[in-house]
Amino acid sequence: HRARYCTYDISAYLRPGKNVIGFWLGTSWSIFPKYQTKDKPAAPLVLAQAAIIMPDNHNGIFVTGEHWKTHPSPNRLLGVWDFMHYGGELYDANQEIPNWSSPDFDDSDWKLAKVFHPHLELSAQMVEPNRLVSALQPVAVEPLGKDVYRVDMGRNFAGWVEVDVRGQPGARIDLEFSERKDEAMTHRLHSAYIIGPKGQGTFRNHFNYSVGRWITIRGLDHPPKAAEVRGYLVRTGYERAGHFACSNPLLNRIYETTLWTFENLSLGGYVVDCPHRERMGYGGDAHATILAGLANYHLGALYTTWAQDWRDVQEKDGNLPYTAPTYWGGGGPAWCGFCITMPWEVYERCGDRRILEENFPTMQAWLRFLETKSRKDMLVRWGGEWDFLGDWLWPGAEGVNGDTRETLFFNNCYWIFNLETAARVADVLGQKETAAGYRRRAEQVRQAVHQTFYNTQDSSYVNGQEAYLAIALLVDLPPEQDRPAVWKRLEQEILVHRQGHIWAGITGGAMLFRALQRADRPDLVLPMALKEDYPGWGDMLRQRATTFWESWEGKLSLLHSSYLYIGGWFHEGLAGIRPSPAAPGFQHFVIKPGVFARDSVSWVRASYDSLYGEIRSDWQLKDGKLRLEVAVPVNTTATVYVPATAPSSVTEGDQPLKKAAGVKLVGEDMGFVRVEVGSGRYTFVSPEPFAVAPGR
């Protein structure tokens, strides 16, 4: 078990003479059943030390201990802080203790604190604290009956609320939170306020948070005014890094809704599946959210901290739970294997190899564990009902599906994905023999899986759904001579059989988008993004969703991590801003715009705030020409792919490429002219039509 400490500068609060330091503790994760040990109670604990440094060297160290005093506060937990019952807060204004934190307060009737010595490893909190980052106001208030009102906050959100109330002293006002207008409470999320002797007051969250769009207020004897109800999105205080806009309103709405959903899932230094029912850091879901997160936010600190959580929960045999730091819930190899995927993808974008050094032992232990679950170069099913999941929540999915042939195939392909990623990590760390060993093992598994599952009659694997064909191509499962046929099969599955719709779930969709992005196939992603009927992001928005759902059908959670993988595609697939594995952290990067569907997207503006400065990729199709504007930060270089039929047709700054300053022509590549540039701003112009081929 680990506890992270925070450091605060309190000097501005100190006054000459007597001072007092007090703590207001609230019940939350301290009572989570999985965190209970024999050496600590199911109650909040505090360990603190204050160092007072005086100019005259009369310094003092003050620490918490048995001489401190305690008293119940007006705030207590409503709920049990567990699955589907995280509840809320009850604040009784009649229990307020005026001036309790003043030096002259009489605490003679307070009890001495109890002291415990839990076995915890202390480390500094290295991620930004939670912040109130967005304010919401009601868009409607309607009466539901006597003293009952429903407030519509306009959009689904996770965070804090403030409600100004007035009434008889001792009257109780109940607040119920819901994602759906036709239900009073989602997963028993509720709070309450007991009016104090003044006959008025304000409920506000302190130690818990609510989720929903609608607030049902019970016990209020007057209609609340819109100004008396306020909502606040609360999340980890990371900064924005990426921005995107284009000519297509639907794509802009999908992009913005993806980001709003992500932010509502990232309170507390990790990314949860949902903020109401479970609040768990699932590794499977994280394969989807990390693509959106890293493209749009500075998340190095968050993922570095979360990686430490995954190290902490690993078992002695190398196995991992499916969530961290919460170690609860169901999953499969693609949940635990996030311990490999996440450090590598963070390294690609942030360039700090320490995240690889710190987590490589965890990766190796996980891969050793997988070997114990394999037979004849393939993983075999292990565990109980919730222990061998593959893809999850694809359209129409029913049941757990841990025993299917499709799941066995998916999990073995994912094993290859883990092995190949670990090999790249070993390369960076200079462990060439280890890298070679992982690649040999990946090839052994690759041959066994291909021979077991490949259908030569239709160039497919298992049932031929998008996720299974995509992960096969992502890990190079088909031999080279079969890959064109498998790609054609995937194209037919997406464009013909599914008529352009996505047909994948959480982990399967995350692998699908990685495969399509690696192969430069925005022509296969765009149809999915533009669909406004089931299944798709546009279908959710058509039904007035303000956050993306857990399932394509919308029957489960309405604020969930499931399908956020599209959030990284806008920058990489359309704007074309991509990290280069050879120079991580965007010291060198690639700009390869997805210019191929003029009727759907005629312009794109995108930026990414890298460690070196702002990267920009803005392009527009107008008057028969493509205009591509690129910004390359100081001390970086970029490879730019300009859609064009030939180098001679391209200009930069009104000069032919051969005469353009700072531009080096490298060659042609399937409908692109490839150039190398240093820091600066460039404007490339090329005439239509382009000869950009699918699968470029």
PALOGU-441469 format. One record per residue (C-alpha): residue in three letters; x, y, z. Coordinates in steps of 0.5 Angstrom, whole numbers, padded with zeros to 4 digits, always signed. Each point is the difference from the previous one (the first is absolute). Layout:
ALAXYZ;...
***
This chain:
HIS+0000+0000+0000;ARG+0002+0007-0002;ALA-0002+0007+0003;ARG+0002+0006-0004;TYR+0002+0006+0004;CYS-0001+0008-0002;THR+0004+0006+0002;TYR-0003+0007+0001;ASP+0003+0006+0001;ILE-0004+0003+0006;SER+0004+0006+0002;ALA-0005+0005-0003;TYR-0005-0003+0005;LEU+0004+0001+0006;ARG-0001+0006+0005;PRO+0005+0003+0006;GLY-0002-0003+0006;LYS-0004-0007+0001;ASN-0002-0004-0006;VAL-0004-0006-0001;ILE+0000-0006-0005;GLY-0006-0004-0002;PHE-0002-0005-0004;TRP-0007-0002-0003;LEU+0000-0007-0002;GLY-0006-0003-0004;THR-0001-0008-0001;SER+0001-0002-0007;TRP+0005-0005-0003;SER+0002-0001+0007;ILE-0005-0005+0001;PHE+0000-0003-0007;PRO+0000-0008+0002;LYS+0006-0002-0004;TYR+0004+0005+0004;GLN-0001-0003+0007;THR+0005-0003+0004;LYS+0001-0002+0007;ASP+0004+0006+0002;LYS-0005+0005-0002;PRO-0007+0002+0001;ALA-0005+0001-0005;ALA+0000+0008+0001;PRO+0004+0005-0003;LEU+0007+0001+0003;VAL+0005+0006+0000;LEU+0008+0000+0001;ALA+0003+0007+0000;GLN+0006+0004+0001;ALA+0001+0008+0000;ALA+0006+0003+0000;ILE+0001+0007+0003;ILE+0006+0004-0002;MET+0001+0006+0003;PRO+0005+0006-0001;ASP+0003-0001+0007;ASN+0001-0007-0001;HIS-0006-0002+0005;ASN-0002-0005-0004;GLY-0005-0005+0001;ILE-0003-0007-0002;PHE-0007-0002+0001;VAL-0003-0007-0001;THR-0006-0003+0000;GLY-0001-0005+0006;GLU-0004-0002+0006;HIS+0000+0007+0003;TRP-0004+0003-0005;LYS-0008+0000+0001;THR-0006-0002-0005;HIS-0007+0001+0000;PRO-0005-0002-0005;SER-0002+0005-0006;PRO-0006+0002-0003;ASN+0002-0004-0006;ARG-0001-0007-0001;LEU+0000-0005-0005;LEU-0007-0003-0003;GLY+0001-0007-0003;VAL+0005-0005+0001;TRP+0006+0002-0005;ASP-0001-0006-0004;PHE-0002-0003-0007;MET-0007+0004-0002;HIS+0000+0003+0007;TYR+0005+0006+0000;GLY-0006+0004+0003;GLY+0001+0007+0002;GLU+0001+0005+0006;LEU-0005+0002+0005;TYR+0002+0007+0003;ASP-0004+0002+0006;ALA+0001+0007+0001;ASN-0003-0001+0008;GLN+0007-0003+0001;GLU+0004+0005-0002;ILE+0006+0002+0005;PRO+0001+0008+0000;ASN+0007+0002+0000;TRP+0003-0007+0001;SER+0006+0001-0004;SER+0002+0007+0004;PRO+0006+0000+0005;ASP-0005+0002+0006;PHE-0005-0006-0001;ASP-0002-0004+0006;ASP+0001-0007-0002;SER-0001-0003+0007;ASP-0006-0004-0002;TRP+0004-0003-0006;LYS+0003-0007+0001;LEU+0007-0002-0001;ALA+0002-0003-0007;LYS+0001-0007-0001;VAL+0007-0002-0003;PHE+0001-0006-0005;HIS+0006-0002-0003;PRO-0002-0003-0007;HIS+0006-0003-0004;LEU+0000+0005-0006;GLU+0005+0002-0005;LEU+0000+0008+0000;SER+0002+0003-0006;ALA-0001+0007-0003;GLN-0007+0002-0004;MET+0004+0001-0007;VAL-0007+0002-0004;GLU-0004+0006+0000;PRO-0005+0001+0005;ASN-0008+0000-0001;ARG-0002+0006-0003;LEU-0007+0003-0001;VAL+0001+0002-0008;SER-0007+0001-0003;ALA-0006+0003+0003;LEU-0007-0002-0002;GLN-0007+0004+0001;PRO-0007-0003+0000;VAL-0003+0000-0007;ALA-0007-0001+0003;VAL-0004-0001+0006;GLU-0007-0004+0001;PRO-0004-0002+0005;LEU-0002-0007+0001;GLY-0004+0000+0006;LYS-0001+0003+0007;ASP+0007+0003+0002;VAL+0003-0004-0005;TYR+0004+0003-0006;ARG+0004-0003-0006;VAL+0006+0004-0002;ASP+0003-0001-0007;MET+0008+0002+0000;GLY+0000+0000-0008;ARG+0005-0006+0000;ASN+0003-0006+0003;PHE+0005+0001+0005;ALA+0004-0002+0006;GLY+0002+0005+0006;TRP-0003+0004+0005;VAL-0006+0004+0001;GLU-0002+0006+0004;VAL-0007+0001+0002;ASP-0003+0006+0004;VAL-0006-0002+0004;ARG-0004+0003+0005;GLY-0006-0002+0004;GLN-0001-0003+0007;PRO+0005-0001+0005;GLY+0001-0008+0000;ALA-0003-0001-0006;ARG+0004-0005-0005;ILE+0001+0001-0007;ASP+0001-0006-0004;LEU+0004+0001-0007;GLU+0000-0006-0005;PHE+0004-0001-0006;SER-0001-0003-0007;GLU+0002-0001-0007;ARG-0007-0001-0002;LYS-0006+0005+0000;ASP-0005-0006+0002;GLU+0004-0003+0006;ALA+0001+0003+0007;MET+0007-0002+0001;THR+0006-0004-0003;HIS+0003-0005+0004;ARG-0003+0003+0006;LEU+0004+0007+0000;HIS-0003+0004+0005;SER+0002+0006+0005;ALA-0004+0004+0005;TYR+0000+0006+0004;ILE-0003+0001+0007;ILE-0002+0008+0000;GLY+0004+0003+0006;PRO-0003+0005+0005;LYS+0001+0006-0004;GLY-0006-0003-0005;GLN+0005+0000-0006;GLY+0006-0003-0003;THR+0004-0003-0005;PHE+0001-0007-0002;ARG+0007-0001-0003;ASN+0004-0006-0001;HIS+0006-0001+0004;PHE+0002-0008+0000;ASN-0004-0003-0006;TYR-0002+0002-0006;SER-0007-0001-0004;VAL-0001-0002-0007;GLY-0006+0001-0005;ARG-0003+0005-0004;TRP-0007+0001+0004;ILE+0000+0002+0008;THR-0007-0002+0003;ILE+0000+0005+0006;ARG-0005-0003+0006;GLY-0003+0004+0006;LEU+0001+0007-0003;ASP-0006+0004+0001;HIS+0001+0005-0005;PRO+0002-0001-0008;PRO+0008+0001+0000;LYS+0003+0006-0004;ALA+0005-0002-0006;ALA+0005+0004+0004;GLU-0001-0004+0006;VAL+0003-0007-0003;ARG+0007+0000-0003;GLY+0004-0006-0002;TYR+0007-0001-0001;LEU+0004-0005-0004;VAL+0006-0002+0004;ARG+0006-0004-0002;THR+0007-0001+0000;GLY+0003+0007-0001;TYR+0004-0002-0007;GLU+0001+0005-0005;ARG-0003+0000-0007;ALA+0005-0002-0006;GLY-0004-0001-0006;HIS-0005+0004-0004;PHE-0004-0002-0006;ALA-0006+0003-0005;CYS-0002-0002-0007;SER-0005+0002-0005;ASN-0005-0006+0002;PRO-0004+0002+0006;LEU-0002-0007+0002;LEU+0008-0002+0001;ASN+0001+0006+0004;ARG-0006-0002+0005;ILE+0003-0007+0000;TYR+0007+0003+0002;GLU-0003+0005+0005;THR-0004-0006+0003;THR+0006-0004+0001;LEU+0004+0005+0003;TRP-0006+0002+0005;THR-0001-0008+0002;PHE+0007-0001+0001;GLU+0001+0006+0005;ASN-0006-0003+0004;LEU+0004-0006+0000;SER+0006+0002+0003;LEU-0001+0002+0007;GLY+0005-0002+0005;GLY+0007-0001-0004;TYR-0003-0006-0004;VAL-0005-0001-0006;VAL-0006-0004+0003;ASP-0005-0004-0004;CYS-0006+0004+0002;PRO-0001+0005+0006;HIS-0006-0003+0003;ARG-0001-0007+0000;GLU+0007-0003+0001;ARG+0005+0006+0000;MET+0006-0006-0002;GLY+0006+0001-0004;TYR-0001-0005-0005;GLY+0006-0002-0004;GLY-0005-0002-0006;ASP-0003+0006+0000;ALA+0006+0004+0000;HIS+0002-0003-0007;ALA-0005+0005-0002;THR+0001+0006+0004;ILE+0007+0001-0001;LEU+0000+0001-0007;ALA-0005+0006+0001;GLY+0004+0002+0006;LEU+0007+0001-0002;ALA-0002+0003-0007;ASN-0004+0006+0004;TYR+0003+0001+0007;HIS+0007+0000+0004;LEU-0001-0007+0003;GLY+0007-0002+0002;ALA-0001+0001+0007;LEU-0006-0003+0001;TYR+0002-0007-0004;THR+0006+0000+0003;THR-0003+0000+0007;TRP-0005-0005-0003;ALA+0005-0005-0002;GLN+0003+0000+0007;ASP-0007-0002+0002;TRP+0000-0006-0005;ARG+0007-0002+0003;ASP-0003+0000+0007;VAL-0005-0004-0001;GLN+0004-0006-0004;GLU+0000-0006+0004;LYS+0006-0004+0001;ASP-0001-0005-0006;GLY-0001+0006-0005;ASN-0007+0000+0000;LEU-0004+0006+0000;PRO-0007+0002+0002;TYR-0004+0003-0005;THR+0000+0007+0003;ALA+0005+0005+0004;PRO+0000+0003+0005;THR-0007-0004+0002;TYR+0002-0007-0002;TRP-0007-0002-0001;GLY-0005-0002-0006;GLY+0001-0005-0006;GLY+0004+0000-0006;GLY+0005-0004-0004;PRO+0007+0001-0003;ALA-0001+0006-0003;TRP-0002+0003+0006;CYS+0006-0002+0004;GLY+0005+0001-0006;PHE-0001+0008+0000;CYS+0006+0000+0005;ILE+0004-0001-0007;THR-0005+0004-0005;MET+0000+0006+0005;PRO+0007+0001+0001;TRP+0002-0001-0007;GLU-0005+0005-0003;VAL+0002+0005+0006;TYR+0007+0000-0002;GLU-0002+0001-0008;ARG-0003+0006+0002;CYS+0004+0003+0006;GLY+0007-0003-0001;ASP+0002-0001+0007;ARG+0003-0007+0000;ARG-0001-0001+0008;ILE-0007-0002-0001;LEU+0003-0006-0004;GLU+0005-0001+0005;GLU-0004+0000+0006;ASN-0006-0005-0003;PHE+0005-0005-0004;PRO+0000-0005+0006;THR-0008+0001+0000;MET+0000-0002-0007;GLN+0005-0006+0000;ALA-0004-0003+0006;TRP-0007+0001-0003;LEU+0003-0004-0007;ARG+0003-0005+0005;PHE-0007-0001+0003;LEU-0003-0001-0007;GLU+0005-0005-0002;THR-0003-0004+0006;LYS-0007+0000-0003;SER+0003-0002-0007;ARG+0000-0007-0004;LYS+0003-0002-0006;ASP+0002+0008-0002;MET-0007+0002+0002;LEU-0004+0003+0006;VAL-0005-0004+0003;ARG-0006+0002+0004;TRP+0001+0001+0007;GLY-0004+0002+0006;GLY-0008+0001+0001;GLU-0005+0004-0003;TRP+0003+0007+0000;ASP+0007-0002-0001;PHE+0001-0001-0008;LEU-0004+0005-0003;GLY+0003+0002-0007;ASP-0004+0006-0004;TRP-0006+0003+0004;LEU-0006+0003-0002;TRP+0000+0000-0007;PRO-0007+0001-0003;GLY-0005-0005+0002;ALA+0005-0003+0005;GLU-0004-0005+0005;GLY+0003-0004+0006;VAL+0007+0000+0002;ASN+0003-0004-0006;GLY+0007-0002+0004;ASP-0001-0007-0003;THR-0001+0001-0008;ARG+0005-0001-0005;GLU+0000+0007-0002;THR+0002+0002+0007;LEU+0006-0005+0000;PHE+0002+0003-0007;PHE+0000+0007+0002;ASN+0004-0001+0007;ASN+0005-0004-0004;CYS+0001+0006-0005;TYR+0000+0004+0006;TRP+0006-0004+0003;ILE+0004+0001-0006;PHE-0002+0008+0000;ASN+0003+0000+0007;LEU+0006-0004-0002;GLU+0002+0004-0006;THR-0001+0006+0005;ALA+0004-0002+0005;ALA+0006-0002-0005;ARG+0000+0008-0002;VAL+0000+0002+0007;ALA+0006-0005+0001;ASP+0003+0003-0006;VAL+0000+0007+0003;LEU+0003-0003+0006;GLY+0006-0003-0003;GLN-0002-0007+0001;LYS+0001-0003-0007;GLU+0000-0007+0002;THR-0007+0001+0004;ALA-0003+0003-0006;ALA+0002-0005-0005;GLY-0003-0005+0005;TYR-0007+0003+0000;ARG+0000+0001-0007;ARG+0002-0008-0001;ARG-0006-0001+0005;ALA-0004+0004-0004;GLU+0001-0003-0006;GLN-0001-0007+0003;VAL-0007+0002+0003;ARG-0001+0003-0007;GLN+0001-0006-0004;ALA-0004-0004+0005;VAL-0006+0005+0000;HIS+0000+0001-0008;GLN+0000-0008-0001;THR-0006-0001+0005;PHE-0005+0006-0002;TYR+0002+0002-0007;ASN-0006-0002-0005;THR+0003+0000-0007;GLN-0007+0000-0003;ASP-0001+0007+0001;SER+0006+0002+0003;SER-0002+0002+0007;TYR+0000-0002+0007;VAL-0005-0003+0004;ASN-0007+0004-0001;GLY+0003+0005-0004;GLN-0002+0006+0004;GLU+0004+0006-0001;ALA+0004+0000+0007;TYR+0002-0007-0001;LEU+0003+0001-0007;ALA+0003+0007+0002;ILE+0004-0003+0006;ALA+0002-0005-0005;LEU+0003+0005-0004;LEU+0003+0004+0005;VAL+0004-0006+0003;ASP+0002-0002-0007;LEU-0003-0007+0001;PRO-0002-0001-0008;PRO+0007-0002-0004;GLU+0002+0005-0004;GLN-0003-0003-0006;ASP-0007+0000+0003;ARG+0000+0007+0003;PRO-0003+0003-0006;ALA-0006-0005+0000;VAL-0001+0001+0007;TRP+0000+0008-0001;LYS-0005-0001-0005;ARG-0005-0004+0004;LEU+0001+0005+0005;GLU-0002+0005-0005;GLN-0006-0004-0002;GLU-0002-0001+0007;ILE+0000+0008+0002;LEU-0003+0003-0006;VAL-0004-0006-0003;HIS-0003-0004+0005;ARG+0000+0005+0006;GLN-0002+0006-0005;GLY+0006+0004+0003;HIS-0002-0001+0007;ILE+0005-0002+0005;TRP-0002-0007+0003;ALA+0005-0001+0006;GLY+0000+0001+0007;ILE+0005+0003+0006;THR+0006-0004-0001;GLY-0001-0002-0007;GLY-0002+0007-0003;ALA+0007+0003+0004;MET+0004-0006-0004;LEU-0004+0002-0007;PHE+0001+0007+0001;ARG+0008-0001+0001;ALA+0000-0005-0006;LEU-0004+0005-0005;GLN+0005+0006+0003;ARG+0006-0004-0001;ALA-0002-0002-0007;ASP-0002+0007-0002;ARG-0007-0002-0001;PRO-0004+0007+0002;ASP-0005-0002-0006;LEU-0002-0006+0004;VAL-0001+0004+0006;LEU-0004+0006-0003;PRO-0006-0004-0002;MET-0001-0003+0007;ALA+0001+0007+0003;LEU-0005+0003-0005;LYS-0006-0005+0002;GLU-0006+0003+0003;ASP-0003-0006+0001;TYR+0001-0006+0005;PRO+0006-0002+0001;GLY+0004+0006+0001;TRP+0002+0006+0003;GLY-0005+0004-0004;ASP-0006-0004+0002;MET+0002+0002+0007;LEU+0000+0007-0001;ARG-0006-0001-0005;GLN-0004-0002+0007;ARG+0003+0006+0003;ALA+0005-0003+0004;THR+0005+0005+0004;THR+0005-0005+0002;PHE+0002-0007-0004;TRP-0003-0006+0003;GLU+0002-0007+0002;SER-0004-0004-0005;TRP-0002+0002-0007;GLU-0007-0002+0002;GLY+0000+0005+0006;LYS-0003-0005+0004;LEU+0006+0001+0006;SER+0004+0006+0002;LEU-0001+0006-0004;LEU+0007+0003+0002;HIS+0005-0005-0001;SER+0007-0001-0003;SER-0002-0006-0005;TYR+0001+0003-0007;LEU+0004+0006+0001;TYR+0006-0002-0004;ILE-0003+0004-0006;GLY+0003+0006+0004;GLY+0007-0001-0002;TRP-0002-0001-0008;PHE-0002+0007-0001;HIS+0008+0003+0001;GLU+0003-0007-0003;GLY-0005-0002-0005;LEU-0003+0007-0003;ALA+0006+0005+0002;GLY+0005-0005+0000;ILE+0004+0002+0006;ARG+0004-0006+0002;PRO+0006-0002+0005;SER+0006-0003-0003;PRO+0002-0006+0003;ALA+0007+0001-0002;ALA+0000+0007+0004;PRO-0005+0000+0006;GLY-0003+0006+0003;PHE-0001+0003-0007;GLN+0007+0002-0001;HIS-0001-0003-0007;PHE-0007-0001-0002;VAL-0004-0001-0006;ILE-0006+0004-0003;LYS-0004-0004-0005;PRO-0007+0003-0001;GLY-0006-0004-0002;VAL-0002+0003-0006;PHE-0005-0004-0004;ALA-0007+0001+0001;ARG-0001+0007-0002;ASP-0008+0000+0000;SER+0001-0002+0008;VAL+0006+0004+0002;SER+0002+0006-0004;TRP+0005+0003+0005;VAL+0003-0002+0007;ARG+0003+0004+0005;ALA+0004-0003+0006;SER+0006+0001+0005;TYR+0004-0004+0005;ASP+0004+0004+0005;SER+0006-0005+0001;LEU+0006+0001+0005;TYR+0003+0004-0006;GLY-0005+0005-0001;GLU-0007+0000-0005;ILE+0000-0005-0006;ARG-0006+0002-0005;SER-0003-0003-0006;ASP-0005+0004-0003;TRP-0002-0002-0007;GLN-0006+0002-0005;LEU-0003-0002-0007;LYS-0002+0006-0004;ASP+0000+0002-0007;GLY+0003-0006-0002;LYS+0006+0000+0004;LEU+0002-0003+0007;ARG+0004+0005+0005;LEU+0003-0003+0005;GLU+0003+0004+0006;VAL+0005-0003+0005;ALA+0004+0003+0006;VAL+0006-0004+0003;PRO+0002+0003+0007;VAL+0008+0002+0001;ASN+0005-0006+0001;THR-0005-0005-0004;THR+0000-0003-0007;ALA-0006-0003-0004;THR-0002-0004-0005;VAL-0006+0003-0004;TYR-0004-0004-0005;VAL-0003+0004-0005;PRO-0006-0003-0004;ALA+0003+0001-0008;THR+0000-0003-0006;ALA+0008+0002-0001;PRO+0005+0004+0003;SER+0000+0005-0005;SER-0007+0002+0001;VAL+0001+0002+0007;THR+0002+0007+0003;GLU+0002+0003+0007;GLY+0000+0007+0001;ASP-0002+0001-0008;GLN+0007-0003-0001;PRO+0001-0007-0004;LEU+0002-0005+0005;LYS+0007-0001-0002;LYS+0001+0008+0001;ALA-0004+0000+0007;ALA+0005+0002+0006;GLY+0000-0005+0005;VAL-0004-0005-0004;LYS+0004-0007-0002;LEU-0004-0004-0005;VAL+0001-0008+0002;GLY-0005-0003-0005;GLU-0006-0002-0002;ASP-0005-0005+0004;MET-0007-0003-0003;GLY-0003+0007-0002;PHE+0005+0004+0005;VAL+0006+0004-0001;ARG+0004-0001+0006;VAL+0005+0006+0003;GLU+0004+0001+0006;VAL-0001+0007+0003;GLY+0004+0003+0006;SER-0004+0005+0005;GLY-0004+0006-0003;ARG-0006+0001-0003;TYR-0002-0003-0007;THR-0005+0001-0005;PHE-0001-0006-0006;VAL-0005+0001-0006;SER-0001-0006-0004;PRO-0006+0000-0006;GLU-0005-0005+0000;PRO-0002-0006-0001;PHE+0005-0004+0004;ALA+0002-0007-0001;VAL-0001-0002+0007;ALA-0001-0008+0001;PRO-0003-0004+0005;GLY+0005-0003+0004;ARG+0005+0005-0001;
***
